[in-house]
Amino acid sequence: MGEITIPRRLFLWCMSLIYMCAFVSLYVQIPGLYGNEGLLPARRKLRYTGKPLGEQLLSTPTLLWLGPQLGLDTHTAMELLCLTGAVLSLSALLVEALRDSLVFFCLWALYMSMYQVGQVFLYFQWDNLLLETGFLCILVAPLTLIRGSQRPREHDGITFWLIRWLLFRLMFASGVVKLTSRCPTWWGLTALTYHYETQCIPTPLAWFAHHLPVWWQKLSVVATFFIEIAVPLLFFSPLRRHRLGSFYMQVLLQVLIILTGNYNFFNLLTLALCLSLLDDQHVYFWLRKTDVNNNKNESRLIMWSCYLVELAVWALMVFGSIKCFDLQLDLTKKTMSSRTAFTFHHFNTFLKAITIPCIWIGIHSLTWEMVRAMFRCACVDGFLKRFLGTVQWTVFAAAAAAMFAVSLVPFTYIEHDSNTRLWPAVHRAYEFVDRYQVVNSYGLFRRMTGVGGRPEVVIEGSYDGIEWTEIEFMFKPGNLSAPPAVVTPHQPRLDWQMWFAALGPHHQALWFSSLMYRLLQGKRDVIELIQTDVSKYPFHLEPPAYLRAHLYRYWFSHPKDSWFHPQPWWRRVYDREYYPTVHLDSNILESVVKEFGLNDKSTPHQTSNKVIAQGVRWVRSQVRGVPAPILIWTLIACSVTFSLIRGLLNMTRGSPKCQTEAVAVKEDAEKPAECQTEDSEGNGEVEEEDADGEDEEKEKSEEDDEEHKEKSSKN
């Protein structure tokens, strides 16, 4: 692996951007989700029993325990933490010196504090992934605020390797669980014929992708298995082009997912993890620059040997995919047929055989990075620098080894026998850190839902119980003529939970009764989760007297004459009643109201700190009514523009002429005082000699003028 200075800096920049998106997206929704008049008031999760602060933090690790000491209630404290995280991540995005280990620790602690009281609306895999990646950023980022330097460190390769290991666990597990779940659509290679229309919030491009030929959809499933199961094994290949090839394949998959689905910051976070597969040399290739550390004296024999090995590995992987999925090209129909040519028993045997070797591959790869870093420490000039570098290497190598060992527990969840073979001490360590979301298990799209049609809950309201009006959400499908929304990187958490609620009965989603109760009350904070522009909410003037919910089956509409603007986008069929007709005094709402304390009018802690509370309320008043995607993209556009302008200025200053002048100035500044005195004296002598020469030339010119005058007078 070559130098990773630039990829590491790009990764930290991307993490600052993702943190900003996550905090801003969550901040906009706090009043409706966790406010005192929200769906799941967060104050119910914090029981102030008078115990010492340390015991409270151990029981529930969240900074919200500090709210009463600041004179803030839980709702205001949550908004303050989110604003702090947004401002801190935005500052780190704009100022490289703030992409510091301490700053990333604060960002991780702030998001962890929100996660602890987030309840069902924050229990998503991308929230777990952000917390785990954010914790690794503490190890990857430098201590610039203390050391005052951003130069590369000898142990950077060790800590940055943990990012690559996390990427491997994420992708490999996501591919494996699709087959271990025994989902017939994944085994039949037909999953993508349902995925585009049944995912939570599709994009307009999903409509076009859904209508691609079936043979292409099945081939896409084969490609997904190839990219998620086979390609991640090349993340730790000693051959550089293997890692680069796997990088581009992962990027291709993530970009296609972004284009066809709204998965908030999740795919952006995965793309940031993919940067761990790059090195400085390849980034210089993007920038059309020459890497000064690039060694071009490599033997031709070694170079061609590497080429042959690389081609052999790729050919073997492609051949294996052809055999496993029986790929056959039909030139007459211009199609390619495919089917799963192995059984669940075969795949289970393969998984048992590959899980432990994957762990050993990780051990050897990490050991190699540790050895390289150790030799770098030994090559540092100066005893003190070498000693401090060795101490840093020891600390970070131990931390990386501990993180790797603990991560083996969730990684081996994909294969039970391998999990039981791990050391008991590793299981105990994992149980100790589990509450902090330091390491997590992953597995996306385990089973394909909506095979018989996309289930969608439609809420209806009425004033008299006779005429009913549908309540349309901003992002989730409802109106048949409305095109699918584009909301990335924002995550509308209520819309997402509405998708999960449709997969089962309403009593499995207790928060849904809370939603019905708040809508009957006409709470503005909850209404803004449905429509940011409250005027578009059909009952914005007066709350409905009755509410009910029905379950429909949705499908994408069939393509007709025009593929450019389908009308309508959806078609639907009524399925059944999802939630019975209720009003404010309904018995069905009483248990939920008591459980979540929705009718509790008292505030546990009155706000006494007027300055902070008023500041938080003022910020809320400024952003109220602004759609979250517009707010997030405005911040992103301004930040990226600022970064590009600063980069262009740095490139201008970094031109060869400027670099030469800067080096000369730096050398002059670094010269000892005696040398500078001698130089100044020498310069003085030169100036005196130049002055004497100028006087002589002046006298000579005067003599020439006199001679010229004499000749002219004689003539």
C-alpha positions in Angstrom: 0.0 0.0 0.0 1.4 3.4 -1.0 1.2 6.6 0.9 -2.4 7.4 2.1 -2.0 11.1 3.2 -4.4 12.5 0.7 -7.1 9.8 0.9 -7.1 10.2 4.7 -7.6 13.9 4.4 -10.4 13.4 1.9 -12.0 10.9 4.2 -12.0 13.3 7.2 -13.4 16.0 4.9 -16.2 13.7 3.8 -16.9 12.7 7.4 -17.3 16.3 8.4 -19.8 16.8 5.5 -21.8 13.6 6.5 -21.9 14.7 10.1 -23.3 18.1 9.1 -26.0 16.4 7.0 -26.9 14.0 9.8 -27.1 16.7 12.5 -29.1 19.2 10.3 -31.5 16.5 9.1 -32.2 15.4 12.7 -32.4 18.9 14.1 -35.2 19.9 11.7 -37.3 17.0 13.0 -36.7 17.2 16.7 -39.8 19.1 17.8 -42.2 16.7 15.9 -40.4 13.5 16.9 -39.0 14.2 20.4 -40.5 17.5 21.6 -42.8 17.9 24.6 -45.7 17.8 22.1 -44.0 15.3 19.7 -44.6 11.7 18.8 -42.2 10.2 21.3 -41.2 12.8 23.9 -37.5 12.3 24.8 -38.0 13.4 28.4 -39.7 10.0 29.0 -36.4 8.3 28.3 -34.5 10.3 31.0 -35.5 9.6 34.5 -33.9 12.1 36.9 -33.7 10.1 40.1 -31.1 12.3 41.9 -28.2 9.9 41.3 -24.7 11.3 40.7 -24.0 12.4 37.1 -21.4 9.6 36.7 -24.0 6.9 37.4 -26.5 8.4 35.1 -24.0 8.5 32.3 -23.1 4.9 32.8 -26.8 3.9 32.7 -27.6 6.0 29.7 -24.5 7.5 28.0 -25.9 10.8 26.8 -24.9 14.5 27.3 -28.6 15.3 27.8 -28.1 14.6 31.5 -26.4 18.0 31.6 -29.6 19.8 30.5 -30.9 20.5 34.1 -27.5 21.9 35.1 -27.8 24.3 32.2 -31.3 25.1 33.0 -32.7 23.5 29.9 -35.5 20.9 29.4 -34.8 17.8 27.4 -36.4 19.2 24.2 -34.3 22.3 24.3 -31.2 20.4 25.3 -31.6 18.1 22.2 -31.8 21.1 19.9 -28.8 22.6 21.5 -26.7 19.4 21.0 -27.8 19.1 17.4 -27.0 22.7 16.7 -23.6 22.3 18.4 -22.9 19.2 16.2 -24.0 21.0 13.0 -21.8 24.1 13.7 -18.8 22.0 14.8 -19.0 19.7 11.7 -19.5 22.7 9.4 -16.5 24.4 10.9 -14.4 21.2 10.4 -15.7 21.1 6.9 -14.3 24.6 6.2 -11.2 24.6 8.3 -8.8 21.7 8.0 -7.2 22.4 11.4 -10.5 21.5 13.0 -10.6 18.0 11.5 -9.0 17.0 14.7 -9.3 14.0 16.9 -10.8 16.0 19.7 -13.4 17.5 17.4 -14.4 14.1 16.0 -14.7 12.8 19.6 -17.1 15.7 20.3 -19.1 14.9 17.2 -19.3 11.2 18.1 -20.4 12.0 21.7 -23.1 14.4 20.4 -24.6 11.9 18.0 -24.4 9.2 20.6 -26.3 11.4 23.0 -29.1 11.8 20.4 -29.0 8.1 19.6 -29.6 7.1 23.2 -33.0 8.8 23.4 -33.9 8.5 19.7 -35.9 5.4 20.2 -37.4 3.7 17.1 -36.7 6.7 14.8 -33.0 6.4 15.3 -32.6 2.7 15.2 -31.4 2.4 11.6 -28.2 0.7 10.3 -26.9 3.9 8.9 -27.1 5.5 12.3 -25.1 2.6 13.7 -22.6 2.9 10.9 -22.2 6.6 11.4 -21.4 6.0 15.1 -18.9 3.3 14.4 -17.2 5.3 11.6 -17.3 8.4 13.7 -15.5 6.5 16.5 -12.8 5.3 14.1 -12.4 9.0 13.0 -11.1 9.7 16.5 -8.2 7.3 15.8 -7.7 8.4 12.2 -7.7 12.2 12.7 -4.6 14.0 13.9 -4.3 16.0 17.1 -3.7 19.3 15.3 -5.2 21.4 18.1 -2.5 20.1 20.5 0.4 19.3 18.2 -0.2 22.2 15.9 0.9 20.2 12.9 -1.0 18.3 10.1 2.0 16.3 8.8 1.6 12.6 8.2 2.2 10.3 11.2 4.0 7.0 11.2 0.9 5.1 12.4 -1.6 6.5 10.0 -1.6 3.4 7.9 -2.7 1.3 11.0 -5.6 3.5 11.9 -6.8 4.0 8.3 -6.7 0.3 7.8 -9.6 0.0 10.3 -11.7 2.0 7.8 -11.0 -0.6 5.2 -11.9 -3.4 7.5 -15.2 -1.8 8.4 -15.9 -1.4 4.6 -15.2 -5.1 4.2 -17.5 -6.1 7.0 -20.3 -3.9 5.7 -20.2 -5.1 2.1 -19.5 -8.7 2.7 -22.2 -9.1 5.3 -24.7 -7.2 3.1 -24.1 -9.7 0.3 -24.1 -12.8 2.5 -27.4 -12.1 4.4 -29.3 -11.9 1.2 -28.6 -15.6 0.6 -28.6 -16.8 4.2 -32.1 -15.4 4.7 -33.4 -17.9 2.0 -35.4 -15.1 0.4 -36.9 -16.7 -2.8 -36.4 -13.4 -4.7 -32.7 -13.3 -4.1 -32.2 -17.0 -4.8 -34.4 -16.6 -7.9 -32.4 -13.5 -9.0 -35.7 -11.6 -9.3 -35.3 -9.2 -6.3 -34.7 -6.1 -8.4 -37.9 -6.7 -10.3 -39.6 -5.7 -7.0 -36.9 -3.6 -5.3 -37.3 -0.3 -7.2 -41.0 0.1 -6.5 -41.0 -1.4 -3.0 -38.1 0.5 -1.4 -39.0 3.1 1.1 -38.6 6.3 -0.9 -37.8 5.7 -4.6 -36.5 8.4 -6.9 -38.0 9.2 -10.3 -35.2 7.2 -12.0 -36.5 4.1 -10.1 -39.6 4.1 -12.3 -37.4 3.8 -15.4 -35.1 1.2 -13.8 -38.2 -0.9 -12.8 -39.2 -1.3 -16.4 -35.9 -2.6 -17.6 -36.0 -6.1 -19.1 -36.3 -9.0 -16.7 -33.1 -10.6 -18.0 -31.2 -7.3 -17.2 -32.7 -7.2 -13.7 -31.5 -10.8 -13.0 -28.1 -10.0 -14.4 -28.0 -6.9 -12.1 -28.6 -9.2 -9.1 -25.7 -11.4 -10.2 -23.5 -8.3 -10.4 -24.7 -7.2 -6.9 -23.6 -10.6 -5.5 -20.3 -10.3 -7.3 -19.6 -6.8 -6.0 -20.8 -7.5 -2.4 -19.4 -11.0 -1.8 -16.5 -11.7 -4.2 -15.0 -8.2 -4.7 -14.5 -7.3 -1.0 -12.0 -10.2 -0.7 -9.7 -8.0 -2.9 -9.7 -5.1 -0.4 -6.7 -6.7 1.3 -4.9 -7.8 -1.8 -1.2 -7.0 -1.9 -1.6 -6.0 -5.6 -2.5 -2.3 -5.9 -4.7 -2.6 -9.0 -6.9 -5.2 -7.3 -7.8 -2.6 -4.6 -8.3 0.1 -7.2 -10.6 -2.1 -9.3 -12.6 -3.0 -6.2 -12.9 0.7 -5.4 -14.4 1.5 -8.7 -16.9 -1.4 -8.5 -18.0 -0.3 -5.1 -18.4 3.3 -6.2 -20.5 2.1 -9.2 -22.9 0.2 -7.0 -23.3 3.1 -4.5 -23.9 5.6 -7.3 -26.6 3.5 -8.9 -28.3 3.1 -5.5 -28.2 6.9 -4.9 -29.7 7.5 -8.4 -32.6 5.0 -7.8 -33.3 5.4 -4.1 -33.3 7.9 -1.2 -31.1 6.4 1.5 -30.1 9.7 3.2 -26.4 9.9 4.0 -25.9 6.1 4.1 -24.5 5.7 0.5 -22.4 8.8 1.0 -20.9 7.3 4.1 -20.1 4.1 2.2 -18.4 6.1 -0.5 -16.3 7.8 2.2 -15.3 4.3 3.5 -14.2 3.4 -0.1 -11.5 6.1 0.1 -9.6 3.6 2.3 -8.8 1.6 -0.9 -6.9 4.5 -2.5 -3.4 5.9 -2.2 -1.7 9.2 -3.0 -0.4 8.0 -6.3 -3.9 7.3 -7.7 -5.2 10.7 -6.4 -2.3 12.4 -8.2 -3.4 10.5 -11.3 -6.9 12.0 -11.0 -5.3 15.5 -10.6 -2.9 14.9 -13.5 0.1 15.4 -11.2 3.3 13.5 -10.8 3.8 11.7 -7.5 7.3 12.4 -6.4 7.3 9.2 -4.3 6.4 7.1 -7.3 9.0 4.5 -7.9 9.4 3.9 -11.6 12.5 1.7 -11.3 10.4 -1.4 -10.9 11.7 -4.5 -12.7 9.8 -5.4 -15.9 9.7 -9.0 -14.9 8.0 -8.1 -11.6 5.7 -5.7 -13.4 4.5 -8.3 -15.9 4.3 -11.0 -13.3 1.9 -8.7 -11.3 -0.1 -8.1 -14.5 -0.5 -11.8 -15.1 -1.5 -12.5 -11.5 -4.1 -9.7 -11.5 -5.6 -10.9 -14.8 -5.7 -14.5 -13.5 -7.5 -13.4 -10.3 -10.1 -11.4 -12.2 -10.6 -14.2 -14.7 -11.0 -16.7 -12.0 -13.7 -14.5 -10.2 -15.6 -14.0 -13.5 -15.4 -17.7 -14.4 -16.7 -18.6 -10.9 -19.6 -16.2 -11.3 -20.5 -17.6 -14.7 -20.5 -21.1 -13.2 -22.4 -20.2 -10.0 -25.1 -18.4 -11.9 -25.1 -20.4 -15.1 -24.7 -17.3 -17.3 -25.5 -18.0 -21.0 -25.5 -15.5 -23.8 -28.3 -15.8 -26.4 -27.2 -13.9 -29.5 -30.4 -14.4 -31.4 -32.5 -12.7 -28.7 -29.7 -10.5 -27.6 -30.3 -11.5 -24.0 -28.4 -13.3 -21.2 -30.0 -16.0 -19.2 -29.1 -16.6 -15.5 -30.1 -18.8 -12.6 -28.7 -19.8 -9.3 -26.7 -23.0 -9.9 -25.9 -23.8 -6.3 -28.0 -24.8 -3.2 -28.3 -23.3 0.2 -26.3 -26.2 1.6 -23.5 -25.4 -0.9 -23.5 -21.7 0.1 -23.6 -22.6 3.8 -20.6 -24.8 3.4 -18.8 -22.1 1.5 -19.6 -19.6 4.2 -18.2 -21.9 6.9 -15.1 -22.4 4.9 -14.5 -18.7 4.2 -15.4 -16.9 7.4 -12.3 -17.9 9.5 -9.9 -17.4 6.6 -11.3 -13.9 6.2 -10.4 -13.3 9.8 -6.9 -14.5 9.2 -6.6 -12.4 6.1 -7.5 -9.4 8.2 -4.9 -10.4 10.9 -2.1 -10.7 8.4 -3.1 -7.4 6.7 -3.2 -5.5 10.0 0.1 -7.1 11.1 1.7 -6.0 7.8 0.6 -2.4 8.4 1.9 -2.5 12.0 5.3 -3.8 10.8 5.5 -1.1 8.2 4.7 1.6 10.7 7.2 0.2 13.1 10.0 0.5 10.6 9.0 4.0 9.8 9.3 4.9 13.4 12.8 3.4 13.5 13.9 5.5 10.5 13.0 8.8 12.1 15.9 11.1 12.7 16.5 12.2 16.3 16.2 10.1 19.4 13.4 12.1 21.0 11.3 12.0 17.8 12.0 8.3 17.4 11.0 7.6 21.0 7.8 9.7 20.8 6.9 8.0 17.4 7.4 4.6 19.0 5.2 5.4 21.9 2.5 6.6 19.5 2.9 3.5 17.4 2.5 1.3 20.5 -0.7 3.1 21.6 -2.4 3.2 18.2 -1.3 -0.4 17.3 -2.9 -1.6 20.5 -6.0 0.4 19.9 -6.3 -1.0 16.3 -5.8 -4.6 17.5 -8.5 -4.1 20.2 -11.0 -2.7 17.7 -10.3 -5.5 15.2 -10.7 -8.2 17.9 -14.0 -6.7 19.2 -15.4 -6.3 15.6 -15.0 -10.1 15.1 -18.1 -10.8 17.2 -20.6 -8.9 15.0 -18.8 -9.9 11.9 -19.2 -13.7 12.7 -22.9 -13.3 13.2 -23.2 -14.3 9.6 -21.9 -17.8 10.5 -22.9 -19.3 13.9 -20.1 -21.9 14.2 -17.4 -19.3 13.6 -18.9 -17.0 16.2 -18.8 -19.7 18.9 -15.1 -20.4 18.1 -14.1 -16.9 19.1 -12.3 -16.4 22.4 -14.6 -15.8 25.4 -12.6 -12.6 26.3 -13.5 -11.1 22.9 -17.2 -11.7 23.6 -16.9 -10.1 27.0 -15.2 -7.1 25.5 -17.9 -6.8 22.9 -20.6 -6.9 25.6 -18.9 -4.1 27.5 -18.7 -1.7 24.5 -22.0 -2.7 22.9 -24.0 0.1 24.4 -21.7 2.7 22.8 -22.2 1.4 19.2 -18.5 1.2 18.7 -18.9 -1.9 16.5 -22.0 -3.2 14.9 -23.4 -6.0 12.7 -24.7 -5.1 9.3 -26.8 -6.7 6.6 -28.9 -4.7 4.2 -32.0 -5.8 2.2 -32.0 -9.2 4.0 -35.5 -10.0 2.5 -37.4 -8.4 -0.3 -40.7 -7.0 0.8 -43.7 -6.0 -1.3 -43.7 -9.0 -3.7 -47.5 -8.8 -3.9 -47.4 -5.1 -4.2 -46.0 -2.3 -2.2 -48.0 -1.9 1.1 -48.7 1.7 1.9 -50.6 3.2 4.8 -52.9 6.1 3.8 -54.3 8.3 6.7 -57.7 9.9 6.2 -59.3 12.7 8.2 -62.8 13.9 8.5 -64.9 16.6 10.4 -68.2 14.7 10.3 -67.2 11.0 9.8 -68.8 11.0 6.4 -66.6 12.9 4.0 -62.9 11.8 4.2 -59.8 13.5 3.0 -56.5 11.8 2.5 -53.4 13.3 4.3 -50.6 13.4 1.8 -47.0 13.2 3.0 -44.1 15.2 1.4 -41.9 12.2 0.5 -43.5 8.8 0.8 -45.8 7.6 -2.0 -49.4 8.6 -1.7 -50.8 10.7 -4.5 -50.8 8.6 -7.7 -49.9 11.6 -9.9 -47.1 12.9 -7.7 -43.6 12.0 -8.9 -41.3 10.2 -6.5 -39.3 12.6 -4.3 -35.5 13.3 -4.2 -34.5 14.0 -0.6 -30.9 12.6 -0.3 -29.0 13.2 2.0 -32.0 14.2 4.2 -33.8 11.3 6.0 -37.5 12.0 6.7 -37.7 9.6 9.7 -41.5 9.6 10.0 -41.8 8.7 6.3 -39.4 5.8 6.8 -41.2 4.5 9.8 -44.5 4.7 7.9 -42.9 2.2 5.4 -42.0 -0.2 8.2 -45.4 0.2 9.8 -47.1 -0.9 6.6 -45.3 -4.3 6.8 -47.2 -5.4 9.9 -50.3 -4.6 12.0 -50.6 -1.3 13.7 -50.1 -2.6 17.2 -46.5 -3.5 16.4 -45.9 0.2 15.8 -47.1 1.9 19.0 -45.8 5.2 17.8 -48.5 5.2 15.1 -51.2 5.6 17.7 -49.2 8.5 19.0 -49.2 10.0 15.5 -53.0 9.7 15.3 -53.4 11.3 18.7 -51.2 14.3 17.8 -52.9 14.9 14.5 -56.3 14.9 16.3 -54.8 17.5 18.6 -53.6 19.5 15.6 -50.0 19.8 16.9 -48.0 22.0 14.5 -44.7 20.3 15.2 -46.0 16.9 14.1 -47.9 18.4 11.1 -44.5 19.9 9.9 -43.2 16.3 9.7 -45.9 15.6 7.2 -45.9 19.0 5.3 -43.2 21.6 6.0 -45.6 24.1 4.3 -48.4 23.8 6.8 -50.9 25.4 4.3 -50.6 22.2 2.2 -51.9 20.2 5.1 -55.7 19.7 4.5 -56.6 20.3 8.2 -54.3 23.2 8.9 -57.2 25.5 9.9 -58.9 23.1 12.2 -57.8 19.6 13.4 -60.0 16.8 12.1 -62.6 15.2 14.5 -62.0 11.7 13.2 -59.0 9.8 11.7 -58.6 6.4 10.2 -56.0 4.6 8.1 -56.3 2.1 5.2 -53.7 -0.1 3.6 -53.3 0.0 -0.1 -51.1 -2.0 -2.5 -49.0 0.3 -4.8 -47.3 -0.5 -8.1 -45.4 1.7 -10.6 -47.6 2.6 -13.5 -47.1 0.9 -16.9 -45.1 2.7 -19.5 -47.3 4.1 -22.3 -46.6 6.3 -25.2 -44.1 8.6 -23.4 -41.3 7.4 -21.2 -40.2 10.9 -20.2 -43.2 11.9 -18.1 -45.4 9.0 -17.0 -48.9 10.0 -15.9 -49.7 8.8 -13.4 -46.6 7.5 -11.7 -48.4 5.0 -9.5 -51.4 2.7 -9.5 -53.0 1.2 -6.4 -55.6 -1.3 -5.1 -57.3 -1.2 -1.8 -56.2 -3.9 0.6 -57.8 -3.6 4.1 -58.4 -1.4 7.0 -55.2 -0.6 8.9 -56.4 1.5 11.8 -60.0 1.9 12.9 -61.7 5.3 13.1 -60.7 7.2 16.2 -61.3 10.5 17.9 -59.7 12.2 20.9 -61.8 10.2 23.5 -61.3 6.8 21.8 -60.3 3.9 24.2 -57.8 2.6 21.7 -55.6 5.7 22.3 -55.8 5.7 26.1 -53.0 3.1 26.6 -50.6 4.8 24.2 -51.3 8.2 25.7 -50.5 6.9 29.2 -47.4 5.0 28.1 -45.7 7.9 26.3 -47.1 10.6 28.5 -48.7 12.4 25.7 -51.2 14.2 27.9 -48.6 15.2 30.5 -48.7 19.0 30.6 -46.0 19.5 33.2 -42.4 20.2 32.2 -39.8 18.3 34.4 -37.3 21.1 34.3 -38.1 24.7 33.7 -35.7 26.7 31.6 -33.8 29.1 33.8 -30.9 29.9 31.5 -32.6 32.6 29.4 -29.7 33.3 27.0 -29.2 29.7 25.8 -32.9 28.9 25.6 -33.7 32.1 23.8 -30.8 31.5 21.4 -32.1 28.0 20.6 -35.6 29.3 20.1 -34.4 32.1 17.8 -32.5 29.6 15.5 -35.6 27.5 15.4 -37.7 30.5 14.3 -35.3 31.2 11.5 -35.4 27.7 9.9 -39.1 26.9 10.5 -40.8 26.4 7.3 -37.7 25.8 5.2 -37.7 22.3 3.7 -34.9 20.2 5.1 -33.4 19.1 1.7 -33.1 22.7 0.6 -31.5 23.7 3.9 -29.0 20.8 3.7 -28.1 21.4 0.1 -27.6 25.1 0.6 -25.1 24.4 3.3 -23.4 21.8 1.2 -23.2 24.1 -1.9 -21.8 26.9 0.2 -19.2 24.7 1.9 -18.1 23.0 -1.4 -17.8 26.3 -3.1 -15.7 27.7 -0.3 -13.5 24.6 -0.4 -13.1 24.8 -4.2 -12.1 28.5 -4.1 -9.6 27.9 -1.4 -8.2 24.9 -3.3 -7.8 27.0 -6.4 -6.0 29.7 -4.5 -3.7 27.1 -2.9 -3.0 25.7 -6.4 -2.2 29.2 -7.6 0.2 29.8 -4.7 1.6 26.3 -5.3 2.9 27.1 -8.8 6.6 26.3 -9.5 7.6 30.0 -9.4 5.8 30.6 -6.1 7.2 27.4 -4.7 10.8 28.4 -5.6 10.3 31.8 -4.0 8.7 30.2 -0.9 11.6 27.8 -0.6 14.1 30.6 -0.9 12.3 32.6 1.7 12.1 29.6 4.0 15.8 28.8 3.6 16.7 32.4 4.4 14.5 32.4 7.4 16.0 29.1 8.6 19.6 30.3 8.3 21.4 31.0 11.6 21.9 34.7 12.6 25.6 34.6 11.8 25.0 33.4 8.2 22.4 36.0 7.7 24.9 38.7 9.0 27.6 37.4 6.6 25.1 37.5 3.8 24.0 41.0 4.7 27.7 42.1 4.8 28.4 40.4 1.5 25.4 42.1 0.0 26.7 45.4 1.3 30.1 44.8 -0.4 28.4 44.0 -3.7 26.3 47.1 -3.4 29.4 49.2 -2.9 31.1 47.6 -5.9 28.0 48.3 -8.0 28.0 51.9 -6.9 31.7 52.4 -7.8 31.1 50.8 -11.2 28.2 53.2 -11.8 30.4 56.2 -11.0 33.2 55.1 -13.4 30.6 54.6 -16.2 29.2 58.0 -15.6 32.7 59.7 -15.8 33.5 57.8 -19.0 30.2 58.9 -20.6 30.9 62.5 -19.7 34.4 62.3 -21.3 32.9 60.7 -24.5 30.4 63.6 -24.7 33.2 66.2 -24.4 35.2 64.5 -27.2 32.2 64.4 -29.4 31.6 68.2 -28.9 35.2 69.0 -29.8 35.0 67.0 -33.1 31.7 68.6 -34.0 33.2 72.2 -33.4 36.3 71.4 -35.6 34.0 70.2 -38.3 
